Amino acid sequence: MSDSIQAGIVIIGAGQAGVQTAESLRAGGYAGRITLLGDEPHGPYHRPPLSKAWLAGEMDGAQLVMRAPEMLARKNIELRTEVKVASIDRAVKQVLLADGSALPYDGLVLATGSTPRSLPLPGGDAAGVHALRSRGDADAISARLALCQEQQRPVVVIGGGFIGLEVAATARKKGLAVTVLEAAPRLLGRVLAPALSDWYAALHRSHGVELVFDARIEALETAADGSVSGVRLADGRLLPAGLVVVGIGVNANDGLAQAAGLECERGIVVDACCRSSDPAIVAAGDCTARRLADGSLIRLESVQNATEQGKSAAAALLGQERPFTATPWFWSDQYDKKLQMAGLSGGAEAWAVRGDMTGTSFSIYHFRADKLIAVDSVNAAKDHLQARKLLDAGISPTPEQAADLGFDLGSLLK
């Protein structure tokens, strides 16, 4: 690939995946121009704390910073903030910006992330109705939480996924009344076994959160000033609210890629090395859908995925093969409980509990066809790290071994 000073590599998206790609290019010996484009006014920052420590006021702005602009500058990575990209011209290898200017590229990285789904209901766009994805979103929710505290108004969270439950936990820590509305019959139904869903329901109820399952929402009510005042359910109930947080999933930001004619299907389709359908363009992070060996697609939304895909994308641009095939892992902090997940538990046929679910820590081991496919650990960091090693090595304990605290699972790795 050319190291042309006039062109170089352009990275659209200054989040985890974009920053990782830029730094991996430099670490890999790339000496050409690297331009990192972000559409927010801030430099790169950590997103996971937004629904937890940042929202709770337990960390300051300096702690939220992922890479200071001067640190990127020392690596000769040009960061440009508040830049809107209008389109990609693949024929002449140019990125067209909203201000009418153009950036040529030898290689292009799409790290455009994802956007929260909006609520397609009357009142869904009222003041005081927020999704949480960016620092700006978190700051707006924080201001509204303060108003709710001042006026003693309750909070309604729509969606019993990780973001919704983390916000609910933070709001309860601030002493606010919280109701979580979940359209499904249980919390986190797409990612957790029923026993762990029930455990999370009990955890939140023990902290005073009201949970409504199979919730059907008719509309969001508004006050005279146009701000949200409540959530009306299909059964006629009206839940008062000074803040409504919508956490009903995200959509991959693949619009630029689609308009440029790249293959997209619920995200920018990439291979294990993050190559798109255009050899000059790679993609990494939440905007991608990775094509597996069997032809199926997988979308992962996590810091680990963004980091590892960033490394793979950089390698691809350097003409190297670095497939991302490691076991996926995730985490969530709610109250004083840390959930760490290794692997993907979808399709599990059997479960084994290691430890006591009524105690302070435990893990659930998921099996399909007698093979370990995932482990969910609550306040059990050692189990989590061990599970990642087992899954990476393709080694499966039996369900009986997993459930037996007296059996050393680490012995299977020797």
Secondary structure, 3 states (H helix, E strand, C coil): CCCCCCCCEEEECCCHHHHHHHHHHHHCCCCCCEEEECCCCCCCECCHHHHCCCCCCCCCHHHHECCCHHHHHHCCEEEECCCCEEEEECCCCEEEECCCCEEECCEEEECCCEEECCCCCCCCCCECEECCCCHHHHHHHHHHHHHHHHHCCCEEEECCCHHHHHHHHHHHHCCCCEEEECCCCCCCCCCCCHHHHHHHHHHHHHCCCEEECCCCEEEEEECCCCEEEEEEECCCCEEECCEEEECCCEEECCHHHHHCCCCECCCEEECCCCECCCCCEEECCCCEEEECCCCCEECCCCHHHHHHHHHHHHHHHCCCCCCCCCCCEEEEEECCEEEEEEECCCCCCEEEEEECCCCCCEEEEEEECCEEEEEEEECCHHHHHHHHHHHHHCCCCCHHHHHCCCCCHHHHHC
